[in-house]
Structure formats: C-alpha cells, structure tokens
Amino acid sequence: MVKNAPSPRKAAVAPSSRKRPTPLTERRSNAGDASAERLSPNTTWQRRHLLDLDDFSAAEIAVVLDTADAMKEVLARDVPRVPALRGKTIVTLFYEASTRTRASFELAGKVLGADVINVSVAGSSVQKGEALLDTIRTIQAIGADVCILRHHSSGAPYLAARESTFRVINAGDGGHAHPTQALLDAYTLRSKLGDLRGRKIVIVGDIAHSRVARSNMWSLTTLGAEVVLCGPPTLLPAGLNGAAPDAEERDLPPVRVEHDLDVAIEGADAVMALRLQRERQSGGLLPSLREYARLYQVNAERMAMAKPGALVLHPGPINEGVEISTEVAHGSRSVVEEQVANGVAVRMAVLYLLLRGEQP
C-alpha cells in the first residue's frame, strides 16, 4: 500500500539501484517543448510489461498517449475493427471486482482483432484454493500472449511477469499501482488542457490507500504538472506534510500536501476526487461521511475557487453527495464519462505497443 509498504518493484524484479526519470519540468532547457520530445526518433517502445509508471519518462508516456490518438480514430469509424492483433490471445484475470477496467480492456482487445478470454475467479480453480503462481502457469500453458491482472496483493503482477513468458499488464495491485487508469487520466487532461507542464492538478480524498492516486502522482509529475494532495491527515500517506520532504524515501514523487481543500483548490486547472471507501469510517479514520463531505467534497462553491473551466475527474465509481456533489458530477466541468471512453483508446494503445512493439 502507499502508506507503509515498500515498492513491489523493489521487492520483486527491480535492479539493485534505480534511477528515477527526470520530470519534464526539470528538463526544459535540454528537451525543448513537449511536442519535440514526443516526436524524437530516439523514443522507441522497449517494454515487455506495464507494471507501474514510476520509472517511465515523459517521452514514453507521450508514446502511449500519441498511440491512443490513433486508436481513437479507429474507434470513431463506422466499423471500429482492425486486424492489428489478429492471432494474439489476451487473458483477463481479475481477483477483485471491476466494471470499467475489465470491460474496456475486453473491448480494446476485440477492436484490435485479438481473442479475449475472461477468467472468472469465482468460477475457476482459484475458488478451490489454487495459488496465483499455479494459475499463471496454466495461463501460460494455454498460449496466452498477454495477461491483464488485477489482484488484492501489491506486487502480484511483478510475480506474474517474473515467472512467465507472456506480457503482463497491471490492472491494479492492492494499494500500489493502477497504471492504465493514470494513463487515461493523463490522456483526458492532455486532450482538454494541452501541455501539462505547469498545470496545477489537485488530488483529493483517500490518498493513503489509493493505487490510482499513486500512479497519477508519478505520471503527472513526470509530465511536468504541479500535483497537490489534499485530504484529512488520516487518509494521507504517513509522514507526508508540507512539501513532502520524505517522498523519495516512501517511493513517491515530489508533491505538495494541503489539508484544507479551499486552499488546495485555489487556481487549480483540474481536480481529481477519489472514491471514499466506506469502511474507512468504521475503521476510525473518519468521524463521519457527513463531516468528510463538509470538509472535502468537490462542489460548485469550491470549484468556483479553481480556474475558470477547471476540470473535474473521478476514477469511479462515484459516491455522489460524498466526494463529489451531484451537481458537479453531472455538470459541464465533469469529464468522468470522457475518462471512461478514453480508457478504451488508451488500453488499445497499451496492448498494441506491448504486442507489436511499435507505434502505428
């Protein structure tokens, strides 16, 4: 989890020393503008897996987003089907419930012409006690080219990648990472705001337990955005205060922390609210949902403090009236439905790059 657990990458497949990519904001003098970096002939896709975004460069993220642009054109056709991945087999293996992620990956694979097999954990040998590693070996034996894995344990996709020959996409592992959600969020923001360098993005809610928040911290700071975390102290990563001086030690990028949403949201270009898990109240981390909504709900009054036209994002599902007011959730600033739609194009891009190893 974000709160205390070490990075699964370090525990599973990491080299003994890891150098972080320099955020785009720190490379301005050398890299030129963002478009020049995106079009650099030196930027090639060399990854076999998508496990996390903590070591991605701005150029690599841009390759995914640019490829998603091409995939969005495919989706806009009268018959949105191409044979790009014909003959490839994709297996989705979800140990946790999912609607958006699983459905969009399935559609992404089918649009690209792949065969998609959904393994239902409830009806599989997992219910009989089969270990993850044995399930992975079974998936390899049937000839899968890629496995899209969601698991309640942080680091599970790293184990799958290490112990198999197929490609692995992390669809969410514990409280650690959800890279494709962060990529589709970045894609949505870029499509609306353009270059994200210098843009102020506020993430508010249960950040300590959110894999979405952690992946977004990495992708957005790498693309040059200013990321501000906001929430009650009990729902923020332990030890992060002020300018988050120990962020590197906790496997997090440099971010700003505010406990007052009215302060955090001032001048924001976008606000991302996170789903509040109701068990946090019973666990003593919150006094009440009503008190949380009073202090941290993204509503029209607070959005008036952000920049004109500031965007509202949410990874879903939304607890309307808690983390976001109904008015804002369905208002003109909300891009929640666009996030869902963009998820298909972004996941098509990821599948294409992993299985073809090139941009279209």
C-alpha positions in Angstrom: 0.0 0.0 0.0 1.1 3.6 -0.4 1.0 4.0 3.4 3.9 1.8 4.6 4.7 -1.0 2.2 7.9 -0.9 0.2 7.6 -0.8 -3.6 6.7 -4.2 -5.0 9.1 -3.3 -7.9 12.0 -3.2 -5.3 10.9 -6.5 -3.8 10.2 -8.4 -7.0 12.2 -7.6 -10.1 14.0 -4.3 -9.5 17.7 -3.8 -10.2 19.7 -3.1 -7.1 19.7 0.6 -7.8 17.0 2.5 -9.6 17.4 5.9 -11.2 14.2 8.0 -11.4 13.4 9.7 -14.8 13.9 13.4 -14.6 10.5 15.2 -14.6 9.8 17.2 -17.8 9.8 20.4 -15.8 13.4 19.9 -14.9 14.4 19.1 -18.5 13.0 22.1 -20.2 16.3 23.6 -21.1 17.5 20.4 -22.7 14.4 18.8 -24.1 12.7 21.8 -25.8 8.9 21.7 -26.0 6.8 18.6 -25.3 5.9 18.0 -28.9 9.6 17.9 -29.9 10.2 15.2 -27.2 7.2 13.2 -28.4 8.4 13.2 -31.9 12.0 12.3 -31.1 13.3 9.5 -33.3 15.2 8.1 -30.2 11.9 7.3 -28.5 11.1 3.7 -29.1 9.0 1.3 -27.2 11.1 -1.4 -25.5 9.0 -2.6 -22.6 7.5 -6.1 -22.3 5.2 -5.3 -19.4 3.2 -2.4 -17.9 3.5 -2.8 -14.2 3.9 0.7 -12.9 4.7 4.3 -14.1 7.3 5.1 -11.5 10.2 4.7 -13.9 8.5 6.0 -17.1 10.0 9.0 -18.9 7.8 11.8 -20.2 8.7 10.6 -23.7 7.5 7.1 -23.0 4.2 8.3 -21.6 3.8 10.5 -24.7 4.3 7.5 -26.9 1.3 5.8 -25.2 -0.9 9.0 -25.4 0.0 9.6 -29.1 -0.8 6.0 -29.9 -4.1 6.4 -28.1 -4.9 9.3 -30.5 -4.5 6.8 -33.4 -6.7 4.3 -31.6 -9.4 6.9 -31.0 -9.6 7.4 -34.8 -10.2 3.7 -35.1 -13.0 3.8 -32.5 -14.7 6.6 -34.5 -15.1 4.5 -37.6 -18.4 3.1 -38.7 -17.0 -0.4 -38.1 -14.4 0.0 -35.3 -12.4 -3.1 -36.0 -8.8 -3.6 -37.2 -6.7 -6.8 -37.5 -3.7 -5.4 -35.8 -3.6 -8.1 -33.1 -5.2 -10.9 -35.0 -3.9 -14.2 -33.8 -3.0 -12.9 -30.4 -4.6 -14.2 -27.2 -5.4 -11.9 -24.3 -6.4 -13.2 -20.9 -8.0 -11.0 -18.2 -7.6 -12.3 -14.6 -9.3 -10.2 -12.0 -9.2 -11.2 -8.3 -11.2 -8.0 -7.5 -14.4 -6.6 -8.8 -14.2 -4.4 -11.9 -16.6 -2.9 -14.4 -14.8 -0.1 -16.2 -11.3 -1.6 -16.4 -12.2 -5.1 -17.3 -14.9 -4.1 -19.9 -12.6 -1.5 -21.6 -9.7 -4.0 -21.8 -12.0 -6.6 -23.3 -13.4 -4.1 -25.9 -9.9 -2.8 -26.6 -8.6 -6.3 -27.4 -11.6 -7.2 -29.6 -11.4 -3.9 -31.6 -7.8 -4.8 -32.4 -8.7 -8.3 -33.6 -7.4 -10.3 -30.6 -9.0 -13.3 -29.0 -10.0 -12.3 -25.4 -10.6 -14.8 -22.6 -12.1 -13.6 -19.4 -11.2 -15.8 -16.4 -13.8 -15.6 -13.7 -12.1 -16.1 -10.4 -15.5 -17.0 -8.8 -15.9 -19.9 -11.2 -12.3 -21.0 -11.5 -9.9 -23.2 -9.6 -8.9 -20.2 -7.5 -12.1 -21.0 -5.6 -10.7 -24.4 -4.8 -7.5 -22.8 -3.4 -5.3 -22.7 -6.5 -2.3 -20.4 -5.9 -1.7 -17.4 -8.1 1.5 -18.9 -9.4 -0.3 -22.1 -10.5 -2.9 -20.0 -12.2 -0.2 -18.1 -14.1 1.4 -21.3 -15.2 -2.0 -22.5 -16.5 -2.5 -19.3 -18.5 1.0 -19.7 -19.9 0.3 -23.3 -20.9 -2.8 -22.4 -22.9 -0.6 -20.0 -25.0 -1.6 -16.5 -23.8 0.3 -13.6 -25.3 -0.7 -11.1 -22.5 -2.3 -11.4 -19.1 -4.2 -8.4 -17.6 -4.1 -9.0 -13.9 -5.9 -7.3 -11.0 -5.0 -8.6 -7.6 -5.6 -7.6 -4.0 -1.9 -8.1 -3.1 0.7 -5.4 -4.0 3.4 -6.9 -6.2 1.3 -9.7 -7.7 1.8 -8.5 -11.4 5.6 -8.4 -10.8 5.5 -12.1 -9.7 3.5 -12.9 -12.8 6.0 -11.1 -15.1 8.9 -12.8 -13.5 7.5 -16.3 -13.6 6.0 -16.3 -17.1 6.9 -15.7 -20.7 3.8 -13.7 -21.6 3.4 -10.0 -21.2 1.7 -8.7 -18.1 -0.4 -5.6 -17.6 -1.1 -4.4 -14.1 -4.8 -3.6 -13.8 -4.5 -2.7 -10.2 -2.5 -4.4 -7.4 -3.5 -3.7 -3.8 -2.8 -0.1 -2.9 0.3 0.0 -5.1 -0.5 1.0 -8.7 -3.1 1.3 -11.5 -1.0 2.5 -14.4 -3.6 2.4 -17.2 -6.0 4.5 -15.1 -3.3 7.1 -14.7 -2.5 7.0 -18.4 -6.2 7.5 -19.3 -6.4 10.4 -16.8 -3.3 12.0 -18.4 -4.8 11.5 -21.8 -8.1 13.1 -20.8 -6.2 16.0 -19.2 -3.9 16.5 -22.2 -6.9 16.4 -24.7 -8.5 19.2 -22.7 -5.6 21.3 -21.4 -2.8 20.6 -23.9 0.7 20.6 -22.5 0.5 19.7 -18.8 3.7 21.4 -17.7 3.0 23.9 -15.0 -0.7 22.8 -14.7 -2.0 22.5 -11.2 -3.7 19.2 -10.5 -5.4 18.6 -7.1 -6.0 15.0 -6.0 -8.4 14.9 -3.0 -9.6 12.0 -0.9 -8.3 8.8 0.5 -4.8 9.0 -1.0 -3.1 6.7 1.5 -5.0 3.7 0.3 -5.3 4.7 -3.4 -3.4 3.0 -6.2 -5.0 5.4 -8.6 -3.5 8.4 -6.7 0.0 6.9 -6.6 0.1 6.2 -10.3 -1.3 9.6 -11.1 1.4 11.2 -8.9 4.1 9.6 -11.0 2.6 10.2 -14.4 1.5 13.8 -13.8 4.7 15.0 -12.1 6.8 13.3 -14.9 4.7 15.3 -17.5 5.5 18.5 -15.6 2.3 19.1 -13.7 2.2 20.5 -10.2 0.4 17.9 -8.1 -1.3 18.9 -4.8 -2.6 16.2 -2.5 -5.5 17.0 -0.2 -7.3 15.1 2.5 -7.6 14.5 6.2 -4.2 13.5 7.8 -5.6 10.0 8.5 -6.1 9.5 4.7 -2.7 10.8 3.5 0.5 8.8 3.2 2.2 8.6 6.6 4.8 11.3 7.1 3.9 13.5 4.1 3.4 17.0 5.3 4.1 20.4 3.7 6.4 19.8 0.7 6.5 16.1 1.5 10.3 16.0 2.2 10.5 12.2 2.6 8.6 11.4 -0.6 11.5 9.7 -2.2 12.1 7.5 0.8 8.4 6.5 0.6 8.6 5.7 -3.2 6.6 8.8 -4.1 7.4 11.7 -6.4 7.8 15.3 -5.2 4.3 16.6 -4.4 2.6 19.3 -2.3 0.3 18.5 0.6 -2.6 20.6 1.8 -5.2 19.6 4.5 -7.6 22.5 3.6 -9.4 21.9 0.3 -10.3 25.5 0.0 -6.6 26.4 -0.1 -5.6 23.5 -2.3 -8.2 24.1 -5.0 -7.4 27.8 -5.5 -6.2 28.3 -9.1 -6.4 24.6 -9.9 -6.6 23.5 -13.6 -8.2 20.2 -12.6 -9.5 18.4 -9.5 -9.5 14.7 -9.2 -11.7 13.3 -6.5 -11.1 9.7 -5.2 -13.7 7.2 -4.1 -14.1 7.2 -0.4 -14.3 3.6 0.9 -17.0 3.5 3.5 -15.0 1.0 5.6 -12.7 3.9 6.5 -15.4 5.3 8.7 -15.9 2.1 10.6 -12.1 1.8 10.9 -11.9 5.0 12.8 -10.1 7.0 10.1 -13.1 9.4 9.6 -15.6 10.8 12.1 -18.5 10.5 9.6 -19.3 10.7 5.9 -21.2 13.9 6.6 -18.1 15.5 8.2 -15.9 14.4 5.3 -18.3 15.9 2.7 -18.4 19.1 4.6 -14.6 19.5 4.5 -13.6 17.7 1.3 -16.5 17.4 -1.1 -15.8 18.8 -4.5 -18.9 21.0 -5.0 -19.8 24.1 -7.1 -18.8 26.5 -4.3 -15.3 25.1 -4.2 -14.9 24.7 -7.9 -15.6 28.5 -8.2 -12.2 28.9 -6.5 -10.4 27.0 -9.2 -9.5 28.4 -12.6 -12.4 29.2 -15.0 -13.2 26.0 -16.9 -11.2 23.8 -14.5 -11.9 20.1 -15.0 -13.3 17.5 -12.5 -12.2 13.9 -12.8 -13.0 10.8 -10.8 -11.8 7.2 -11.4 -15.2 5.8 -10.4 -17.4 4.5 -9.0 -18.6 7.8 -7.5 -20.3 8.2 -4.2 -22.5 11.1 -5.2 -23.1 13.5 -2.4 -19.9 12.4 -0.6 -16.7 13.0 -2.6 -18.5 15.0 -5.3 -21.8 16.8 -5.3 -24.4 15.5 -7.8 -24.4 19.0 -9.5 -20.6 18.8 -10.2 -20.6 15.1 -11.1 -23.0 15.8 -13.9 -22.1 19.4 -14.7 -20.2 20.9 -17.6 -16.8 20.7 -15.8 -17.0 16.9 -15.3 -15.0 14.7 -17.7 -15.9 11.5 -15.9 -17.6 9.9 -18.9 -14.8 11.0 -21.2 -12.4 9.3 -18.9 -14.3 6.0 -19.3 -14.4 6.5 -23.1 -10.7 7.4 -23.3 -9.9 4.3 -21.3 -10.7 2.1 -24.3 -8.3 4.0 -26.6 -5.5 4.1 -24.0 -5.8 0.4 -23.3 -5.8 -0.3 -27.0 -2.6 1.7 -27.2 -1.0 -0.3 -24.4 -2.0 -3.6 -25.9 -0.7 -2.6 -29.3 2.6 -1.3 -28.0 3.2 -4.4 -25.9 2.3 -6.9 -28.5 3.6 -5.1 -31.6 6.4 -3.1 -30.1 5.9 -0.1 -32.3 3.8 2.9 -32.9 1.2 2.6 -35.6 
